[in-house]
């Protein structure tokens, strides 16, 4: 698509890490890290589901079972390594020589835990993307209003909403929420 910058992907499922590394081998600016991001560093139990894209630290709820049937069946629970954004972002910035970082989260209901693990580094982000839930499909998953309010409290401004799960129309389950740091907006306005 023409993007020439660095991409760093965080993936806790070993089989997915192997597949991603095969795909990333052709792109010298795509790095795969074999761990999850969260609020606290350390080991944690991760639910692997029949359809890997539904895997999460959170347990699928009755709504997800009704909508996605066997795809959300937890087929195994694995121990994974979790690190915080505060632990990893400074070294990524140094090693790769990057500064204006864009954080895309798709953690199946765990995005606010990633945010809470980045209290020191979140102010340095230029922007972010989170998958916000209109109808939560995991136990203890925050809804979109909670997520947006928390990110706004950290200095991010909403710039776009894009529906996810088009196969569930007319019901909207989730949307990608794109936000930009208020400081980045101020810098952009001064330079124009």
C-alpha positions as CSV (number, residue, x, y, z in Angstrom):
1,X,0.0,0.0,0.0
2,X,3.0,2.3,-0.1
3,X,3.7,2.6,3.6
4,X,7.5,2.6,4.0
5,X,7.8,2.9,7.8
6,X,8.3,0.3,10.5
7,X,5.6,-2.0,11.6
8,X,5.9,-3.9,14.9
9,X,3.3,-6.6,15.6
10,X,2.7,-8.2,19.0
11,X,1.3,-11.7,18.9
12,X,1.1,-14.1,21.8
13,X,-0.1,-17.4,20.0
14,X,3.1,-19.3,19.0
15,X,1.5,-20.7,15.8
16,X,0.4,-17.3,14.7
17,X,3.9,-15.9,15.4
18,X,5.4,-18.5,13.1
19,X,3.0,-17.6,10.3
20,X,3.5,-13.9,10.8
21,X,7.3,-14.3,10.7
22,X,7.0,-16.1,7.3
23,X,4.9,-13.3,5.9
24,X,7.2,-10.6,7.4
25,X,10.3,-12.2,6.0
26,X,9.8,-10.3,2.7
27,X,9.5,-7.0,4.5
28,X,12.7,-5.9,6.4
29,X,10.7,-3.2,8.2
30,X,8.1,-5.5,9.7
31,X,9.1,-7.0,13.1
32,X,7.1,-9.6,15.0
33,X,7.3,-9.7,18.8
34,X,6.1,-13.0,20.4
35,X,4.2,-11.6,23.4
36,X,1.0,-9.7,24.2
37,X,0.6,-6.2,25.5
38,X,-1.3,-5.5,28.7
39,X,-1.7,-3.5,31.9
40,X,1.0,-5.5,33.8
41,X,4.1,-7.4,32.7
42,X,4.3,-11.1,33.5
43,X,2.7,-14.5,32.6
44,X,-1.0,-14.7,31.9
45,X,-3.5,-17.3,30.6
46,X,-4.8,-16.7,27.1
47,X,-7.9,-18.2,25.6
48,X,-7.3,-19.6,22.1
49,X,-10.5,-20.0,20.1
50,X,-11.5,-22.2,17.2
51,X,-11.3,-19.2,14.9
52,X,-8.0,-17.6,16.0
53,X,-9.2,-14.0,15.4
54,X,-11.5,-14.4,18.4
55,X,-8.7,-15.4,20.8
56,X,-8.5,-13.2,23.9
57,X,-7.6,-12.9,27.5
58,X,-11.3,-12.4,28.1
59,X,-13.9,-15.2,28.0
60,X,-16.5,-15.1,25.1
61,X,-19.9,-14.3,26.5
62,X,-23.4,-15.6,25.6
63,X,-23.8,-12.9,22.9
64,X,-20.7,-14.0,21.1
65,X,-21.7,-17.7,21.2
66,X,-25.2,-16.7,19.7
67,X,-23.6,-14.7,16.9
68,X,-20.5,-16.7,16.1
69,X,-21.3,-20.2,17.3
70,X,-18.4,-22.6,17.3
71,X,-15.9,-20.0,16.1
72,X,-15.6,-18.6,19.6
73,X,-15.2,-22.0,21.3
74,X,-12.1,-21.9,23.5
75,X,-10.1,-24.8,22.3
76,X,-7.1,-24.3,24.6
77,X,-5.7,-22.1,27.3
78,X,-2.1,-21.2,27.0
79,X,0.4,-19.4,29.2
80,X,1.7,-16.3,27.4
81,X,4.1,-13.5,28.2
82,X,2.7,-10.1,28.7
83,X,4.6,-6.8,28.6
84,X,3.4,-3.3,28.9
85,X,3.7,-0.5,26.3
86,X,5.8,1.4,28.9
87,X,8.2,-1.5,28.9
88,X,8.6,-1.9,25.1
89,X,7.9,1.4,23.4
90,X,11.0,3.3,24.6
91,X,13.4,0.6,23.3
92,X,11.4,0.3,20.0
93,X,11.8,4.0,19.5
94,X,15.5,3.9,20.2
95,X,16.3,0.7,18.2
96,X,14.2,1.7,15.1
97,X,14.8,5.5,15.3
98,X,11.1,6.3,15.3
99,X,9.1,8.9,17.1
100,X,5.7,9.6,15.7
101,X,4.2,6.2,16.6
102,X,0.7,5.1,15.6
103,X,-0.7,2.3,17.8
104,X,-3.3,0.0,16.3
105,X,-5.0,-2.3,18.9
106,X,-7.1,-5.3,18.1
107,X,-7.0,-7.3,21.3
108,X,-10.5,-8.7,21.4
109,X,-11.8,-6.6,24.3
110,X,-8.4,-6.0,26.0
111,X,-7.5,-2.7,24.5
112,X,-7.9,-0.6,27.6
113,X,-5.5,-3.0,29.5
114,X,-2.9,-2.1,26.8
115,X,-3.6,1.6,27.3
116,X,-3.3,1.2,31.1
117,X,0.1,-0.4,30.6
118,X,1.2,2.7,28.7
119,X,0.5,5.5,31.1
120,X,4.0,7.0,30.6
121,X,4.3,6.4,26.9
122,X,0.7,7.1,25.6
123,X,1.4,10.9,25.6
124,X,4.1,10.3,23.0
125,X,1.8,8.6,20.5
126,X,0.8,10.6,17.4
127,X,-2.4,8.6,17.0
128,X,-4.1,5.3,17.7
129,X,-6.8,2.9,16.5
130,X,-8.9,0.7,18.8
131,X,-11.7,-1.7,18.1
132,X,-14.6,-0.4,20.1
133,X,-17.6,-2.5,21.1
134,X,-21.2,-1.5,20.6
135,X,-22.4,-4.9,21.8
136,X,-19.7,-6.6,23.9
137,X,-18.9,-10.2,22.9
138,X,-16.6,-11.0,25.9
139,X,-17.2,-11.1,29.6
140,X,-15.9,-7.8,31.3
141,X,-15.4,-6.1,27.9
142,X,-15.8,-2.3,28.1
143,X,-18.3,-0.7,25.7
144,X,-17.3,2.0,23.2
145,X,-18.4,4.9,25.3
146,X,-16.1,3.8,28.1
147,X,-13.2,3.3,25.7
148,X,-13.6,6.6,23.9
149,X,-14.0,8.6,27.2
150,X,-10.8,7.0,28.6
151,X,-8.8,7.8,25.5
152,X,-10.2,11.4,25.4
153,X,-9.1,11.8,29.0
154,X,-5.5,10.8,27.8
155,X,-5.5,13.6,25.2
156,X,-6.8,11.9,22.1
157,X,-9.4,13.3,19.7
158,X,-11.8,11.2,17.7
159,X,-11.2,11.4,13.9
160,X,-13.0,8.4,12.4
161,X,-15.4,5.6,13.1
162,X,-15.5,2.6,10.7
163,X,-17.9,-0.4,11.2
164,X,-16.4,-3.9,11.7
165,X,-18.3,-7.2,11.3
166,X,-20.2,-6.2,8.1
167,X,-21.6,-9.8,8.1
168,X,-23.9,-8.9,11.0
169,X,-25.7,-6.0,9.3
170,X,-28.1,-4.4,10.3
171,X,-26.7,-4.9,13.8
172,X,-23.4,-3.1,14.5
173,X,-21.2,-5.0,16.9
174,X,-17.9,-3.1,16.8
175,X,-16.2,-0.3,15.0
176,X,-12.7,0.8,14.5
177,X,-12.2,4.1,16.3
178,X,-9.3,6.2,15.0
179,X,-8.0,8.9,17.2
180,X,-5.2,11.5,17.0
181,X,-3.2,13.0,19.8
182,X,-4.4,16.6,20.5
183,X,-0.7,17.6,20.6
184,X,-0.2,16.2,17.1
185,X,-3.3,18.2,15.9
186,X,-1.9,21.4,17.4
187,X,1.5,20.8,15.7
188,X,-0.2,20.2,12.4
189,X,-2.3,23.4,12.7
190,X,0.8,25.5,13.5
191,X,2.7,24.2,10.4
192,X,-0.1,25.0,8.0
